């Protein structure tokens, strides 16, 4: 039986420092039946020259003289993809050589529709490499989307027809991947994160700046509202810090709704969800807030 074609999508903008390493990590995959579609989004540095230096016939080069933004670029190359599966890859990340082989195996087995993985996180400012904190099952991943995005864009491979159906929302520019997963999850598609760390994700100082974090916070809240609406869950259960009596209603209410929608949510995932309703304090209150969180997480496993 022939191996299915995989389309790897790589948008690039002023990525001359790292794009060669990203490209090489895809072309050197143990799974070889792939096309790598690289979209140069009007780069003003040496990115295009690096892209054009590759002669591998599996590389498809899309060169734009205008910078239209990463969302437009991603949607353009989704349209161009010829494969049965689509793998996402940012131009500054690094794929493990066995990434595609392991993800295609999971997808072909029928256990999921969208396959991610754990990651290494490279702090570009310090050079330190850390392990990501991940959840792995479909129930955990889809439930946790109500409070945060537990999926790494560059670690995702999934069925092409799903990506072509949803694509990226051009009105959401800072959490576009989060909203994409939200739509897929609400539509019933199954997610899995493989426990092997199959991607190295670069993190930059700008991503932790006050301006970036405030903008991200606002768009994240909007995506969470949209997700609850898609799931038919009341917006009164939107995760936010609340006083004790209020979070008993909202936090427990969200746990109940999510556990009924996604049976099999783990104790740890339930605790992460409920924690989003608590104030983050240190000192004397810490044992009590932990006891509250763990108590309701255990209750969710029994009662919901």
C-alpha positions as CSV (number, residue, x, y, z in Angstrom):
1,X,0.0,0.0,0.0
2,X,1.4,3.4,-1.0
3,X,2.0,6.0,1.7
4,X,-0.4,9.0,1.6
5,X,0.9,12.3,0.4
6,X,1.4,14.9,3.2
7,X,1.4,18.6,2.5
8,X,3.6,20.5,4.9
9,X,2.7,24.2,5.0
10,X,5.3,26.8,5.9
11,X,4.5,30.6,5.8
12,X,7.6,32.7,6.1
13,X,8.3,36.4,6.7
14,X,11.8,37.8,7.4
15,X,12.9,34.4,8.6
16,X,16.4,34.3,7.2
17,X,18.0,33.4,10.6
18,X,16.1,30.1,11.0
19,X,14.2,29.1,7.9
20,X,17.0,26.8,6.5
21,X,17.0,24.8,9.7
22,X,13.2,24.5,9.5
23,X,13.2,23.5,5.8
24,X,16.0,20.9,6.4
25,X,14.1,19.4,9.3
26,X,11.2,18.6,7.0
27,X,13.1,17.5,4.0
28,X,15.1,15.1,6.2
29,X,12.0,13.4,7.6
30,X,11.9,9.6,7.7
31,X,8.5,9.9,6.1
32,X,9.3,11.1,2.6
33,X,6.1,11.2,0.6
34,X,5.5,14.9,1.1
35,X,5.3,18.3,-0.5
36,X,6.6,21.3,1.3
37,X,4.8,24.5,0.3
38,X,6.7,27.6,1.4
39,X,4.9,30.9,1.2
40,X,7.3,33.9,1.3
41,X,5.0,36.7,2.5
42,X,6.9,39.7,1.0
43,X,10.1,39.3,3.1
44,X,12.5,42.2,3.0
45,X,15.6,40.2,4.3
46,X,17.3,37.2,2.8
47,X,14.4,34.7,3.3
48,X,13.5,34.5,-0.4
49,X,17.1,33.8,-1.4
50,X,17.3,30.9,1.0
51,X,14.0,29.5,-0.3
52,X,15.1,29.7,-3.9
53,X,18.4,27.9,-3.1
54,X,16.5,24.6,-2.6
55,X,16.2,22.4,-5.6
56,X,14.4,19.5,-4.0
57,X,11.4,18.7,-6.2
58,X,9.2,18.3,-3.2
59,X,9.5,22.0,-2.4
60,X,6.7,24.2,-3.8
61,X,7.7,27.9,-3.7
62,X,5.0,30.6,-3.5
63,X,6.6,34.0,-3.6
64,X,4.6,37.2,-2.8
65,X,5.9,40.7,-3.3
66,X,3.3,42.0,-0.8
67,X,3.1,41.3,2.9
68,X,-0.5,40.2,3.5
69,X,0.0,38.6,7.0
70,X,0.3,35.1,8.2
71,X,-3.4,34.3,8.2
72,X,-3.8,35.1,4.5
73,X,-0.6,33.1,3.8
74,X,-1.8,30.1,5.6
75,X,-5.2,30.1,3.9
76,X,-3.5,30.5,0.5
77,X,-1.3,27.4,1.0
78,X,-4.2,25.4,2.5
79,X,-5.9,25.9,-0.9
80,X,-2.8,24.8,-2.7
81,X,-2.2,21.6,-0.7
82,X,-2.5,18.4,-2.6
83,X,-2.1,15.9,0.2
84,X,-4.5,13.7,2.1
85,X,-3.0,15.2,5.3
86,X,-1.8,18.7,6.1
87,X,1.1,19.3,8.5
88,X,1.7,22.8,9.9
89,X,5.2,24.2,10.3
90,X,6.4,27.6,11.2
91,X,9.6,28.9,9.5
92,X,11.6,29.2,12.8
93,X,10.7,25.8,14.4
94,X,12.5,22.5,14.1
95,X,10.7,19.1,13.4
96,X,12.0,15.8,14.9
97,X,13.0,13.5,12.0
98,X,10.3,11.0,12.9
99,X,7.5,13.7,13.4
100,X,5.5,12.9,10.2
101,X,6.0,9.2,10.4
102,X,4.6,9.0,13.9
103,X,1.8,11.4,13.3
104,X,0.7,9.7,10.0
105,X,0.7,6.4,11.8
106,X,-1.7,7.7,14.4
107,X,-4.0,9.3,11.8
108,X,-4.0,6.3,9.5
109,X,-4.9,4.1,12.5
110,X,-8.2,6.0,12.9
111,X,-7.6,7.1,16.5
112,X,-7.8,10.8,15.7
113,X,-8.5,13.5,13.1
114,X,-6.0,16.0,14.3
115,X,-2.6,14.9,15.7
116,X,-0.3,17.1,17.7
117,X,2.6,16.3,20.0
118,X,4.5,17.4,23.1
119,X,7.3,19.9,22.3
120,X,10.6,21.3,23.3
121,X,10.4,25.0,24.0
122,X,13.5,27.0,23.1
123,X,13.9,30.3,24.9
124,X,15.5,32.4,22.2
125,X,16.7,35.0,24.7
126,X,18.5,32.6,27.0
127,X,19.1,29.6,24.8
128,X,17.5,27.3,27.4
129,X,15.5,24.3,26.3
130,X,12.5,23.3,28.4
131,X,9.8,20.6,28.2
132,X,6.3,21.7,27.4
133,X,3.4,21.0,29.7
134,X,0.9,19.0,27.7
135,X,-2.3,17.0,27.9
136,X,-2.7,14.2,25.4
137,X,-6.2,12.8,25.2
138,X,-9.1,14.0,23.1
139,X,-11.3,14.7,26.1
140,X,-8.7,16.7,27.9
141,X,-7.6,18.7,24.8
142,X,-11.1,19.6,23.7
143,X,-12.2,20.5,27.3
144,X,-9.2,22.6,28.0
145,X,-9.9,24.7,24.9
146,X,-12.5,26.4,27.1
147,X,-9.7,27.9,29.1
148,X,-6.6,27.9,27.0
149,X,-5.0,26.5,23.8
150,X,-3.1,23.3,24.6
151,X,-2.1,22.7,21.0
152,X,1.2,23.9,19.3
153,X,0.6,25.1,15.8
154,X,3.9,23.7,14.4
155,X,3.2,20.3,16.0
156,X,-0.1,19.7,14.2
157,X,-0.8,17.3,11.4
158,X,-4.4,16.5,10.4
159,X,-6.8,15.5,7.7
160,X,-6.7,18.0,4.8
161,X,-10.4,18.1,4.2
162,X,-10.9,19.4,7.7
163,X,-8.5,22.3,7.2
164,X,-10.0,23.1,3.8
165,X,-13.5,23.2,5.4
166,X,-12.6,25.6,8.3
167,X,-9.4,27.5,7.4
168,X,-8.2,30.5,9.5
169,X,-10.6,33.3,10.4
170,X,-9.1,36.5,8.9
171,X,-10.9,38.6,11.6
172,X,-8.9,37.0,14.4
173,X,-5.2,37.9,14.0
174,X,-3.5,37.0,17.2
175,X,-5.2,33.8,18.2
176,X,-6.1,32.5,14.8
177,X,-4.8,29.0,15.5
178,X,-6.7,28.8,18.8
179,X,-10.0,29.7,17.1
180,X,-9.3,27.1,14.3
181,X,-9.0,24.3,16.9
182,X,-12.1,25.6,18.7
183,X,-14.2,25.3,15.5
184,X,-12.8,21.8,14.8
185,X,-13.3,20.6,18.4
186,X,-16.9,21.9,18.5
187,X,-17.7,20.2,15.2
188,X,-16.7,16.8,16.8
189,X,-13.3,16.1,15.3
190,X,-11.0,14.1,17.5
191,X,-7.6,15.4,18.8
192,X,-4.6,13.6,20.2
193,X,-1.2,14.8,21.4
194,X,1.5,12.2,21.0
195,X,3.7,12.1,24.1
196,X,7.0,12.2,22.1
197,X,8.5,15.7,21.8
198,X,8.3,16.0,18.0
199,X,8.9,19.7,17.6
200,X,11.2,22.4,18.9
201,X,9.3,25.6,19.3
202,X,11.1,28.9,19.5
203,X,9.8,31.5,22.1
204,X,10.9,35.1,21.7
205,X,11.0,38.0,24.3
206,X,8.3,39.9,22.3
207,X,5.8,37.1,23.1
208,X,6.0,37.9,26.8
209,X,5.9,41.7,26.5
210,X,3.1,43.5,28.3
211,X,1.6,44.8,25.1
212,X,1.5,41.3,23.5
213,X,0.1,39.7,26.6
214,X,-2.7,42.2,27.0
215,X,-3.7,41.8,23.3
216,X,-3.5,38.0,23.6
217,X,-5.7,38.1,26.7
218,X,-8.4,40.1,24.9
219,X,-8.5,37.8,21.9
220,X,-8.3,34.7,24.0
221,X,-11.4,35.8,25.9
222,X,-13.2,36.3,22.6
223,X,-12.3,32.9,21.4
224,X,-13.4,31.3,24.6
225,X,-16.8,33.0,24.3
226,X,-17.2,31.7,20.8
227,X,-16.3,28.2,21.9
228,X,-18.8,28.1,24.7
229,X,-21.4,29.4,22.2
230,X,-20.5,26.6,19.7
231,X,-20.8,24.0,22.5
232,X,-24.2,25.4,23.7
233,X,-22.8,26.3,27.1
234,X,-24.0,29.5,28.8
235,X,-21.6,32.5,28.7
236,X,-22.1,32.8,32.5
237,X,-19.6,30.0,32.7
238,X,-16.8,31.9,30.9
239,X,-13.6,31.3,32.8
240,X,-12.5,34.3,34.9
241,X,-11.3,35.0,38.4
242,X,-14.3,35.3,40.8
243,X,-15.0,35.5,44.5
244,X,-15.7,32.1,46.2
245,X,-19.5,31.9,46.0
246,X,-19.6,33.1,42.4
247,X,-17.0,30.7,41.2
248,X,-18.8,27.8,42.9
249,X,-21.6,28.4,40.5
250,X,-19.5,29.3,37.5
251,X,-16.6,27.0,38.0
252,X,-18.6,23.9,38.9
253,X,-21.1,24.8,36.2
254,X,-18.4,24.7,33.5
255,X,-16.9,21.5,34.9
256,X,-20.3,19.8,34.7
257,X,-21.0,21.1,31.2
258,X,-17.6,20.1,29.8
259,X,-17.6,16.6,31.5
260,X,-21.0,15.9,30.1
261,X,-19.9,17.0,26.6
262,X,-16.4,15.3,26.7
263,X,-16.6,12.1,28.9
264,X,-13.2,11.0,30.2
265,X,-11.6,14.3,31.2
266,X,-8.8,13.7,33.6
267,X,-8.5,14.9,37.2
268,X,-5.6,17.2,36.2
269,X,-7.5,18.7,33.3
270,X,-10.5,19.4,35.5
271,X,-8.2,21.0,38.1
272,X,-6.7,23.3,35.4
273,X,-10.2,24.3,34.3
274,X,-11.4,25.1,37.8
275,X,-8.2,27.0,38.6
276,X,-9.1,29.6,36.0
277,X,-11.9,30.8,38.3
278,X,-9.6,31.2,41.3
279,X,-7.5,34.1,42.4
280,X,-3.8,33.4,42.3
281,X,-2.5,34.0,45.8
282,X,0.5,32.9,47.8
283,X,0.6,32.4,51.5
284,X,-2.0,31.2,54.0
285,X,-4.8,30.8,51.4
286,X,-2.8,28.5,49.1
287,X,-3.7,25.2,50.8
288,X,-7.4,26.2,50.9
289,X,-7.6,27.1,47.3
290,X,-5.8,23.9,46.3
291,X,-8.2,21.9,48.5
292,X,-11.1,23.6,46.8
293,X,-9.7,23.0,43.3
294,X,-8.8,19.4,43.9
295,X,-12.1,18.7,45.7
296,X,-14.3,19.8,42.8
297,X,-12.0,18.1,40.3
298,X,-12.5,14.8,42.1
299,X,-16.2,15.5,42.3
300,X,-16.3,16.0,38.5
301,X,-14.9,12.5,38.0
302,X,-17.7,11.0,40.1
303,X,-20.8,13.1,39.7
304,X,-20.6,14.4,36.2
